[in-house]
């Protein structure tokens, strides 16, 4: 019962998130609405952008783009909303380092006004959705250079931009101000005004409310695993913490953390273009670490496991280069696993199952009490210390039964009924 309470609390928290998460406040009439969704787009993100594009009360809708593409889902409804929109639409790729690839980059073909910050990249406009045959936006008049934009990544710098980008503007605020006086969808925008500063100089300041909107809380929670390196991290963290829970015989808090981590890892599997060979290598690496830990010594298996984790992490997803895991994220995750198994897990487990006497051989022949059922492993108490133990199922040991230590195998005791 104690073990189920933390997990139940975590599931209750998820239920609250799944409910009506923080609703977006309605914009004032004439406001500029900026939709900010970063990372690969899935169906939840596509539905959010569809709703934002259809905003009726705003003067202008701006999509701030930093997306490697559409990893899953169908963008047809979003593209239809863009084609039939009544509210003027502008798209800005930024800040520096941002990308707009695949089906996300295709929105640049239909945006009324497009801009990008220096140091960003656009391109790889096909395929629209990775591993799916989905039609894109037809805009041959804007795509005057079809070859490079469809198949390559085009860098944007000061004075150099592909045809699908109208302006090079460093920040989102400057981009919105630069739209003042432009006609989009037959509507002349009013987004900035000139004021005279104290020193007599003229400066441009926003003349409208700018409201940034994001997906709901539950969608943002799920999208924590939308990037390849994040999905890789949650897989490793979930299994590592579950291993801790198994060996440490804790109160179930670790089980709740492991469940949430594996839940997010599964969401990444469902939405990203996975390379299942990479996933198998990651699982093999964790198995080798656990095998060495079970033997109470990290050795050659852990070295091979580290190599398997690195290779599995670097090739965790397919469809490179848009969906390549960040190398630094993979390395940090693998180092974390090595430290966890080599120091944290070993120290905690030894501390929890330690005795007041140095050495374990003296335990052979000692009597104790079973604290749990054995199937075939359980927990026993010997000389006031709790130990993880193993016994034959035929022994029929249960809580409260007296046991005798027959053998010590690393941190595991072999026990049976007293002779």
Secondary structure by P-SEA (a helix, b strand, c coil): cccaaaaaaaaaaaaaaaccccccccccccbbbbbbbcccccaaaaaaaaaaaacccccbbbbbccccccccccaaaaaaaaaacccbbbbbcccccbbbccccccccccccbbbbcccbbbcccccccccccccccccccccccaaaaacbbbbbcccccccccccccccaaaaaaaacccccccbbbbcbbbbbccccbbbbbbcbbbbbbbccaaaaaaaccccaaaaaaaaaaaaaaaaaaaaaccccaaaaaaaaaaaaaaaaaaccccaaaaaaaaaaaaaaaaaaaaaccccaaaaaaaaaaaaaaaacccccccccccaaaaaaaaaaaaaaaacaaaaaaaaaaccccccccccccbbbbbcbbbccbbbbbcccccccccccccccccccbbbbbcccccccccccccc
